[in-house]
Amino acid sequence: MSSVLTVRVPDEMKYQMDSLAEVTGRTRSWIAAEAIRQYVETESWQIGEIRKALAEADAGEFVSEEEMEQVFNKWSPEGGANAG
């Protein structure tokens, strides 16, 4: 099942969508729906990961100060991985 959704896009984006539709053999509606699907999927994943991380932090499941210092030292310009 699908629903109709009306959106306004800049003319240039419409032309790009038309071009993609022609090259891929898809409709402009398919291109728009796929773009929205990917955006919603990515944003939902990111929000879920942030919520999990906040819950872990609230529960005290976070790196120790010593572990964090080791990471900073490893990747700082003066030491570790970036040292020349």
N, C-alpha and C positions, 0 to 999 in steps of 0.2 A: 504494500500500500504506500502511496506517496501523496504529498500535499503540495499545493501550489504556494510558492513564496516569491514575492516580488521584491527585488532589490535594485537600487540605483548604483551604477558603477561609472567611473569616468569613461569618456569615449574611447580613449586609448586602450583601456583594459578590454572594452567590448571588441575592439578591432583585434587585439591579441587573442582573445577567446575565439573569435571567428576564425582566425588563422589556425589556431590549434585544432579547432573542430574540423576544419577542412583537411589538414595534414593527417590527422589521426582517424578520420572517418567517423568521428563522434559528433553528437549534437552539442550546441552551445549549452543547453540545459545539463547535459551529462558532464561537461567540463566544469560548470559552476557547482553542480552537486558534488562532484569528486573533490574539488578544492575545499568546499565547506566540510565534507566528511573528514578529509585529512586534517584540517584545522581543528575541528571539534575533537577528533581522536587524540591529537597531539596535546592540546590544551587540557583535556581530561586526564591524560596520563601525567602531565606535569603537575597538575593540582593534586592528584592522588599521591605522587611521590613527595610533594611538599608536605602534605598532611601526614604521611607516614614518618617523615623525618622529624616533624614537629612533635609527633607522639613519642618517638624514640628519645628526643631531647627532653621532653617533659618527664619521661620515665627514667632519666639519668643515663640512658644508653648512648653515650656520646664519647668521643675520644678524650683521653686525659690531656692535661696541659703538656705533659712530657711528650706524648705521641704527636701532638700538634706541632710542638717545637721541632721535633725531628723532621716532620714533613716540610716545615718552613725552611729549616737549615738545608735540607736536601735540594730544594728547588730555588733557593735564594741565589742572586747573582754572585755572591761571594763564596758560595760553597757548592757541594754536591754536584748535581747533574749539569749545571750550567757553567761550572768552572772550566776555564780554558787552559 
